[in-house]
Amino acid sequence: MTKRKSTTAVALLRLPQAMDFLVELAATGPDEVAKMAISALTIHHYDARLRERTAAAVAKTGQPEVQAFFEERFGTEEKRAQ
């Protein structure tokens, strides 16, 4: 199973521990792993609290490429307000 499929499978569990794991990967993983975690989390794009947790975790990374990927996948605050 590929890493991308694995992170998607974890997201589909919908368990709090699974979301915690993916948010942690988004915050601390290498760029490619962080992006896979973010992609998996977009399954739950409707969950404002999870989106905020992920945004905060990604912001702490200081990685502009990961931040840009998050905004591309989840949208910016301005886009969601429209």
C-alpha positions in Angstrom: 0.0 0.0 0.0 1.4 3.4 -0.9 1.9 6.2 1.7 -0.9 8.2 0.1 -3.4 5.4 0.3 -2.3 4.8 3.9 -2.9 8.3 5.0 -6.3 8.3 3.2 -7.3 5.1 4.9 -6.4 6.7 8.3 -8.5 9.7 7.5 -11.4 7.5 6.6 -11.4 6.0 10.1 -12.8 9.3 11.5 -11.4 8.5 14.9 -10.1 11.4 17.0 -6.8 9.5 17.3 -6.5 9.2 13.5 -7.1 12.9 13.1 -4.5 13.7 15.8 -2.0 11.5 13.9 -2.6 13.2 10.6 -2.5 16.7 12.1 0.8 15.7 13.7 2.2 14.4 10.4 1.2 17.7 8.8 3.0 19.6 11.5 6.2 17.6 11.9 6.6 15.4 8.8 8.9 16.0 5.9 7.2 18.2 3.2 6.0 15.3 1.2 4.6 13.4 4.2 3.0 16.6 5.4 1.3 17.1 2.1 0.0 13.6 2.1 -1.5 14.1 5.5 -3.1 17.4 4.4 -4.5 15.7 1.3 -6.0 13.0 3.5 -7.5 15.5 5.9 -9.3 17.3 3.1 -11.8 14.5 3.1 -13.1 16.3 6.2 -13.0 19.8 4.7 -16.5 20.5 6.2 -15.1 20.2 9.7 -14.2 23.7 10.7 -12.5 22.7 13.9 -10.3 20.2 12.2 -9.4 22.7 9.4 -8.4 25.2 12.1 -6.3 22.7 14.0 -4.6 21.7 10.7 -4.0 25.3 9.7 -2.5 26.1 13.1 -0.2 23.0 12.9 0.9 23.9 9.3 1.5 27.5 10.3 3.9 26.4 13.0 6.0 24.4 10.5 7.4 27.6 9.0 7.4 25.8 5.6 6.0 28.0 2.9 5.6 25.2 0.5 3.5 23.2 3.0 1.5 26.3 3.9 0.8 27.0 0.2 -0.3 23.4 -0.3 -2.7 23.6 2.7 -4.2 26.8 1.3 -4.6 25.2 -2.1 -6.3 22.2 -0.7 -8.5 23.8 2.0 -8.8 27.3 0.6 -7.9 30.5 2.2 -10.0 32.3 4.8 -11.1 34.8 2.1 -12.1 32.1 -0.3 -14.2 30.4 2.3 -15.9 33.7 3.2 -17.1 34.2 -0.4 
